[in-house]
Amino acid sequence: MNVSDVMALLESERDERGIKHWRNLGDKTAGMKSFGIGLTRLRKLAKQLGRDHELALVLWQTDVYDARVIALLIDDPKQVTPEQAERQVDELAGGMLAHVFSSCDATLAKTPFVIELAEQWVQSDDAVRRRCGYGLMYEASKFSGKKAPSEDFFLTQIARIGEHIDNEPEAVRMAMGSALMGIGKRSALLNQTALRVAQVVGPIEFTSASGQCDPFDVAKHLTSDGLKKKLGV
């Protein structure tokens, strides 16, 4: 498929309710247009298209939110470079696309350089990079086998989160909370270490496009009966 084909596909899937919601976002859309298609549906469309690095690069250059999401979902992790990642993180429309870019089973998290990039970004002076870095840390928390970082690596991330989370903007705090939750589900040691930090931090207040949401209680996720049974804690 080419860009015209993808745009025609998106047009056929347009959702008027979603478009109305998009317009209500005002300046938060960063000037992008949208067909109002939800992420779940966009994921299904991306699976239909399959991996296509060249198409992803062209779609990324459009001003259509849905097309740019598709671009992030269909890109080939074997062909994505650190240079491309650095370029795209500066083009995330003020963070509007950060979640799909760095978390949410992101393509970027499947690249061979993801751990190095995440560690770099969580220490960045740029808030969007820190948000994306912790999004990648959450994805890395699900790795197993040779691909998985060491327990010491994750202990370092827990300590960093505990030290800095109180001074971060909301979006970064939420990403840090997700990373803390993911890391705390890996082992008994990481669970207890992450839980101590989560209890000190407390539930993380946040807002969404539709208004105030219930606080994100990381400690609650780390003390579920199922997880305690799994980890033997």
N, C-alpha and C positions, 0 to 999 in steps of 0.2 A: 504494500500500500504506500501511497505518497501522502503528502500533507493534505491535498484536496480531498482524498478519499477519507482521511481521518476526520476532517472537518465535516464532511457530509455525514459520516457515522455519528458524530457528536450532535449534529443538527437533528438527526432522526431520533435521538435519545433525549432531546431537550425536555426540561422539567420546568413548567411555568411557576410552580410553587417555589422551586429552588432558585429560579431567576429573581423572583420577588424578594426572597431572603437575601440574595446576593446584593441587590440594589440597596437594601436596607443597611448594609454594612458601610455604605458611604466611602469615606476616605480609606478605610481599612482594606479596600480592594486594590489599592495601589495603582488604580487606573486600568486594571485588567477587566476584560469581559468574561462572561461565563454563560454556559448553557444550563446551569443550575443542576448539574448531574452530581449525585452523591458519590462519596468515595467508594462505597461498596460496589456500585454499578460500574464506576470507572475501573476498578480492579478487574471485574469480569471482562470488560472491553479490552483491557490491556492483555489479558490472558489469550483472548481471541487473536490479537495482533502478534503476540510472541516477541521475542527479543529482536531488536533492530536498532543498533547503535546509531547509524547514520540518520534514520528517521527521527530518533530521539533528539539528536542535536538540532535538527531543523524545527521540530515541534517546540523545542525549548525557546526558540527565538520568537515565537508568536506572542501576542498579547492576550491569549485566551487561557484562562485559568485551567479549564478542563484539559486542554491540549498539553499544557505544561505538566500537569499531574501525570498524564499518559506518558509523556516523555521520561519522567523519572521512573515510572513503573516498567517500561519496556527496554530501558537502556541495558547494555551488556556489561556486567561487572568485570568481565575479562578485558574489556576495551576502555573502561573508564580509567583515567589517569589522575594522579594527585593534582596536576595542573588544572584539569577540568573541574575537579571538586572545589578547588580554591576559587575558580572563576564563578562557578554556579552559586557558591555560598554567598557571594556578593550580589547575586541577582535573585534573591529569594523574596522579593517584593516586601521588604521590611520584616521578613519572618513568616509571611502568610503561607509559604510553601515549605517551611522548615520541618514540619512533622513528617510529611511524605518523603522529603529529601533524606532525613537522617534516621527516622524510626519507622514504625508501621511496616515492618518487614522490608525496609528500604533496600534498593539495589546497591546503594553505596556501602551498606553494611556487608555486602557479599564480595567486596573487592579484597585483594590480597594485602592491601595496605591499611585496612580499616582501623586496626588497633593503634598503629602509629599516628594516624590522622586524628583519632578520637583523643588520644593523650595530648596531642598538640593543641587541639581546639579547646579542650576544657581549661587550658591555661592561657587562652587568648585574651587580649584586652577588648575584643569585640564580643558583645553580648549574643549576637546571632550565632557566632561560631561556638561560643560556650554552650548555648542551647543545643546546637546540632551535635557537639561533642558528647554531651550527656545522652542525647538520643541514640548515638552510636554505642555508647557504653551500655545502654539498656539492651540493644541488640546483641552486643558482645556477651552480655550476661547469659544469653541462651546458647552460646557456643559450647561444644563438647569435643572430646578427643584432642588431637594435636592442635586443632585450631583455637582451642580455648586458652586464654591467658592464665597465668598462675594465680594461686590464691593470694599471694603477696601483692600481686598487681591490683587485685580487687580490694584488698585491705587498704592500699594506698588511696584508691578512689573514694572509699568510704570516709577515710580521714579528711580528704580534701572537701568532700561534700559537707561534712560536719563543720569544718572550719569556715566555709564561705557562704553557705546557703542563706543565712540570715541577711546578707548584704546584696543579694541578687534580685533582679527584677522578676516579676511573676512568671513569665514564660520560662526563664532559666530555672527558677525554683521548681516548677512543675517537671521539667526535664530531669533535674537532679533527683527529685522524688521518685520518678519512674526508674532511674538508674539504681537508686538505693533499693527499691523494691525488688528489681530483677536480680541484683547482686545478692541480696539477702535470701533469695530462694535457692542458691546454689549449694550450700553446705551448712552444717550446724554452726561452724565457727563464723562464717560470713553472716549467717542469720542473726546470731546473737550480737555480733559487732554492729551490723546495720540496724538492728532493733534498738540498741542503746542510742544511736544517733537519731533515729526516727522518733523516739520517745522524748528526747530533748527538743527536737524541732517542733513536734506536735503536728496536727493536721494542717495541711497547706491550703490556704485560702486562694481561690482563683475565680475568674470570671470567664464566660464564654461569649460567643457572638450573640447568644440569646439572653444574656444577663448573668446574674450570680448563680454559681453552682455549689453543691455541697463540697466542703473541704476534702482534699485528698489525704486520707489517713493511711500513711505508709505502714505504721505500726500495726494497724488492723490487718493488713494484707500479710504481714510477716508473722502473725500469731494465729492464723486460721488453723482449725483442727486438722485439715487435710495436709497442710504443709508441715505442721509439727510431727504428724505421724510419719510423713515421708522422710524428714530429716532426723527423726529420733530425738527431738528436743522437747 
